[in-house]
Amino acid sequence: MGRYAMELVSRKNARELELMRVAGRIVAETLVMVQKLVKPGVTLLELDQAAERHIRSRGALPTFKGYRGFPATLCTSVNEQVVHGIPSKRALVEGDIISIDCGATFEGYVGDSAITVPVGTVSPEVTRLLEVTEGSLLQGIAACVPGNRLHDVSNAIQRYVEPHGFGIVREYCGHGVGRRLHEAPQIPNFGEAGTGPRLKAGWCLALEPMVNLGTHEVVTLSDGWTVVTLDRRPSAHFEHSVAVTDDGPEILTDRRGLV
C-alpha cells in the first residue's frame, strides 16, 4: 500500500476528464447490464463474458484483464468474499450476494466502479449491510470537495458505518484513478478528520468502502487473489470513480438514468 506514498496526485485537465467520463459511462453501463443478469443459476463466468463483450463493443478495454496477472474482466466476489474473486463456473443460488467490480480503459483512461447485489431474497441483516455500505460511499463522495482533507473523506465513511456495528476492512482502500487503475493517493475507509492532504480540483478518486457483517479482519485464499472475511460472514463492496471539481464532486461512474 505504501507504493503511492511518494507520488504526486495527478490533476486532470478538461480533455482528460472528458475521456474519464466516457470510461466511467462504459463501466456504469456494464454494471447495469450485468446486474440484470444476476439470478439463481447464472454462472460467474457468464457474467464475466457478458461484461467483456459490452466493454469491447464500446471501443474500450477491460482494465482488470491481465492486470498483475488477474485472469478476468470482472472481480466477482460472493458472500464472504470481500474483493478480487475470480469468475468461474460457480452458479449463483438464491440468498447469495455478489460484489461485481468492473474497470474499463478508454483511450488510455480508466473508469472503476463496483456494486453488491442480492440474488433473489436475502436476510434483513444482509439487506442492511448493503444499504449501509452504499450509503457510506455516498457520504464519502459528498466530502470530495476542494479544500477538504483527504481523511475527511475517510472519516465520513467510517462515521456512517460504525454505528451499525459492521466491520470496515482496513487492509484494502480506495485510490486515485486516471491513466492507471491505481494512482496516488491511497484513500482509507477510516481515519481522523482534518488530516491528510487537501483535495484539489482535478483530482480523480475511486472511493470503495468494503464493509463486513462481522469482523473487519480478512485473509487471502490460496489462489493469491480472493480476499475473504476471517469469520466467513458476508461482505459488501461499493465503489465509484469521482472527480473533485470546483462545483462539487462529479460521479464519473454514475448509473442513475441507465436502463
C-alpha positions in Angstrom: 0.0 0.0 0.0 2.9 2.3 0.5 3.7 2.4 -3.2 1.7 5.7 -3.7 3.2 7.5 -0.7 5.8 9.5 -2.5 3.8 10.1 -5.7 2.2 13.4 -6.5 -1.5 13.3 -7.1 -2.4 13.9 -10.8 -4.7 16.7 -11.6 -6.7 16.0 -14.7 -7.4 18.7 -17.3 -10.6 19.2 -19.2 -9.7 16.8 -22.0 -8.6 14.1 -19.6 -11.8 14.5 -17.6 -13.9 14.1 -20.7 -12.1 10.8 -21.5 -12.7 9.6 -17.9 -16.4 10.4 -18.2 -16.6 8.1 -21.3 -14.6 5.4 -19.5 -16.9 5.8 -16.4 -20.0 5.7 -18.5 -18.9 2.4 -20.1 -18.3 0.9 -16.7 -21.7 2.1 -15.4 -23.5 0.6 -18.5 -21.6 -2.6 -17.9 -22.6 -2.9 -14.3 -26.3 -2.1 -15.0 -26.3 -4.8 -17.7 -24.6 -7.4 -15.5 -26.8 -6.7 -12.6 -29.9 -7.5 -14.8 -28.3 -10.9 -15.5 -27.8 -11.8 -11.8 -30.3 -14.6 -10.8 -30.1 -18.1 -9.4 -28.4 -20.5 -11.8 -26.3 -17.9 -13.7 -22.5 -18.6 -13.5 -19.8 -16.1 -12.6 -18.1 -16.9 -15.9 -21.3 -16.0 -17.8 -21.4 -12.6 -16.1 -17.7 -12.0 -16.9 -18.1 -12.9 -20.6 -21.1 -10.6 -20.9 -19.2 -7.7 -19.3 -16.2 -8.2 -21.6 -18.4 -8.2 -24.7 -20.0 -4.9 -23.7 -16.8 -3.2 -22.8 -15.1 -4.1 -26.1 -18.3 -3.2 -28.1 -17.9 0.3 -26.8 -14.3 0.6 -28.0 -12.8 0.2 -24.6 -10.6 -2.5 -23.0 -11.3 -4.5 -19.8 -8.9 -2.9 -17.3 -8.6 -5.8 -14.9 -7.9 -8.5 -17.5 -4.2 -9.2 -17.3 -3.6 -6.6 -14.6 -0.9 -8.0 -12.4 -1.9 -11.4 -13.8 -5.6 -11.2 -13.0 -7.4 -13.5 -15.5 -10.8 -11.9 -16.0 -12.8 -8.8 -16.8 -14.7 -8.6 -13.6 -13.9 -9.3 -10.0 -16.9 -11.4 -8.8 -16.9 -11.9 -5.0 -19.7 -13.9 -3.5 -21.0 -13.8 0.1 -17.9 -13.9 2.4 -15.6 -13.0 -0.4 -14.7 -9.3 0.0 -12.8 -8.4 -3.2 -10.8 -9.9 -6.1 -13.0 -13.0 -6.6 -12.1 -14.8 -9.8 -15.1 -15.6 -12.2 -15.6 -19.3 -12.5 -18.3 -21.9 -13.4 -19.8 -21.4 -9.9 -23.6 -20.8 -10.3 -25.3 -18.3 -8.1 -28.0 -19.5 -5.7 -31.0 -17.9 -4.0 -29.8 -15.9 -1.0 -26.3 -15.2 -2.2 -24.9 -11.7 -2.6 -22.4 -10.9 -5.2 -20.0 -8.0 -5.4 -19.2 -7.0 -9.0 -16.1 -4.9 -9.6 -15.5 -3.6 -13.1 -12.9 -1.5 -14.9 -12.8 -0.1 -18.4 -10.0 1.7 -20.2 -11.0 4.2 -22.9 -8.2 5.9 -24.9 -5.8 5.4 -22.0 -8.1 6.5 -19.2 -9.7 4.2 -16.6 -13.2 4.0 -15.1 -13.6 1.8 -12.0 -16.7 1.0 -10.1 -18.3 -1.8 -8.0 -21.8 -2.8 -6.7 -23.0 -5.6 -4.5 -26.4 -7.1 -5.4 -28.6 -9.7 -3.8 -29.5 -12.9 -5.6 -33.2 -13.2 -5.1 -34.2 -12.7 -1.4 -31.6 -12.2 1.3 -31.9 -11.7 5.1 -32.8 -8.3 6.6 -29.4 -8.0 8.2 -27.7 -8.6 4.8 -30.0 -6.1 3.2 -29.0 -3.6 5.8 -25.3 -4.3 5.2 -25.8 -3.5 1.5 -27.7 -0.3 2.3 -25.2 0.9 4.8 -22.2 0.2 2.6 -23.7 2.1 -0.3 -24.7 4.9 2.0 -21.2 5.2 3.3 -19.9 5.6 -0.2 -22.3 8.4 -0.8 -21.1 10.1 2.4 -17.5 9.8 1.3 -18.4 11.3 -2.1 -20.1 14.2 -0.5 -16.8 15.1 1.2 -14.9 15.2 -2.1 -14.7 19.0 -2.4 -11.7 21.2 -2.9 -10.1 22.3 0.4 -11.3 19.3 2.4 -8.7 17.0 3.8 -8.3 13.5 2.4 -9.2 11.9 5.6 -12.3 13.9 5.9 -13.5 11.5 3.2 -12.2 8.5 5.1 -13.9 9.7 8.3 -17.2 10.4 6.6 -17.3 6.7 5.6 -16.2 5.4 9.0 -18.8 7.6 10.9 -21.6 6.3 8.7 -20.7 2.6 9.1 -19.5 2.1 12.7 -22.8 2.9 14.5 -24.3 -0.1 12.7 -21.7 -2.4 14.3 -20.3 -3.6 11.0 -16.6 -4.1 10.4 -14.7 -1.8 8.0 -11.9 -3.6 6.0 -8.6 -1.9 6.8 -6.1 -3.8 4.6 -7.7 -2.5 1.3 -8.6 1.0 0.4 -9.7 3.4 -2.3 -7.2 5.1 -4.6 -6.6 7.7 -7.3 -7.5 6.8 -10.8 -6.7 8.1 -14.3 -4.2 6.9 -16.7 -3.6 4.0 -14.4 -6.0 1.9 -12.4 -4.2 2.7 -9.1 -2.7 6.1 -8.7 -2.0 8.3 -5.7 -3.5 8.9 -3.2 -4.5 6.0 -1.1 -7.9 6.5 0.5 -8.6 4.5 3.6 -12.2 3.9 4.7 -11.4 5.1 8.2 -9.3 7.9 9.5 -9.1 11.1 11.5 -11.0 14.1 10.1 -8.8 17.2 9.4 -5.7 15.2 8.4 -4.2 14.3 5.1 -3.5 16.4 2.0 -6.1 19.0 0.9 -8.2 17.9 -2.0 -7.8 19.9 -5.3 -10.0 20.3 -8.3 -8.9 17.9 -11.0 -8.2 15.0 -8.6 -10.0 11.8 -9.6 -10.6 9.3 -6.8 -12.0 5.8 -6.7 -13.8 5.5 -3.3 -14.6 1.9 -2.3 -15.8 1.0 1.1 -15.6 -2.7 1.9 -17.8 -3.5 4.9 -18.3 -6.8 6.7 -21.3 -8.1 8.6 -18.9 -9.3 11.3 -15.2 -8.7 12.0 -13.2 -6.3 9.9 -10.4 -8.9 9.6 -9.8 -10.6 6.2 -7.5 -13.3 4.7 -6.4 -14.1 1.2 -7.2 -17.5 -0.2 -4.6 -19.8 -1.8 -5.4 -18.6 -5.3 -3.5 -15.4 -4.3 -6.4 -13.1 -5.3 -9.7 -13.9 -3.4 -10.0 -12.0 -0.1 -12.5 -13.4 2.4 -13.7 -12.4 5.8 -11.9 -14.1 8.6 -15.2 -15.2 10.2 -16.7 -16.1 6.8 -19.6 -13.8 7.3 -20.9 -11.7 4.3 -19.2 -8.6 3.0 -20.3 -5.8 0.7 -18.4 -3.5 -1.6 -19.5 -0.4 -3.4 -17.3 1.9 -5.5 -17.4 5.0 -7.7 -14.9 6.9 -9.6 -15.3 10.6 -8.6 -13.8 13.8 -9.9 -13.2 16.6 -7.5 -14.4 19.9 -9.1 -15.0 23.5 -8.1 -18.7 22.8 -8.5 -18.6 19.8 -6.2 -18.0 16.0 -6.7 -18.8 14.5 -10.0 -19.6 10.8 -10.1 -17.9 9.6 -13.3 -19.4 6.1 -13.0 -22.9 7.2 -12.1 -25.5 4.6 -13.0 -28.6 6.7 -12.4 -30.8 7.0 -15.5 -29.3 4.0 -17.2 -31.6 1.1 -18.1 
